[in-house]
Amino acid sequence: VLSNPEFLAEGTAVKDLKDPDRVLIGGDETPEGQRAISALSAVYEHWVPKSRIITTNTWSSELSKL
């Protein structure tokens, strides 16, 4: 299970998705969780620079929305 909170703002959601400030991906710290994080990161890397993709554990990712 991955956590990928969105940070889209009303009125600029499409722009925010196409050119995000950052993408946050949280997952388990198990080998399977790390493979899942890598797989989702690879999808985002098609249009988001790797330097803007932040990975963390699930708890921290969910907490970031608060």
N, C-alpha and C positions, 0 to 999 in steps of 0.2 A: 504494500500500500504506500502510495506517495502522497505527499502534500504539496500542492502547487498553487498557493494563494494568488489570486489576481489582484492587481492594483490598478484597475481601470477606473477612470473618472467619467462621470456623465458628460456627454458632449464631445469627449475626445477619446472614446473607447477604441475606435478603429486605429487612430494614430498611436495610442498607447500600446496596442497589441503589435503593430507593425514596427515601432521603434521604442521599445520600453527602456526606461532608465536602468532597470535590472529585472531579472527573472529569479525567483526564489523557488528552490526545489528541496523538499525535505523527505527523508526516507530513513528506513532502519539502518543501523550500523552493522548489519550482517552482510556477508558476501552477496546474498541475493538482493538485499536492499541497495547495496552499492551498484550492482549491475543494473537495477531498475533506474536508479538515479542517472547513471551513465547513458542509458537508452533514451530517457526523456531529454537529457542535455543534448544529445546528438540531434534530436528533432529540432530543438530551439536553435542550435548552431547553424542551421540553414539560413537564418536571417538575423540572429542576435550574436554579436561578438562574444566569444567565450569569456572575456574579462567581465562581462555583465551578468553572467550566470553564476549565482551563488548557491552552493549546496550546503545543507545542514541536516540535522536530525529532524524527525517529524514534529516533535514537541516544539522546538525553536521556530520551525516554519509556521506552525499554527499560531504560536504566541505573537509572531510578528504582525499579525492582522489587528491585534488589540492596540 
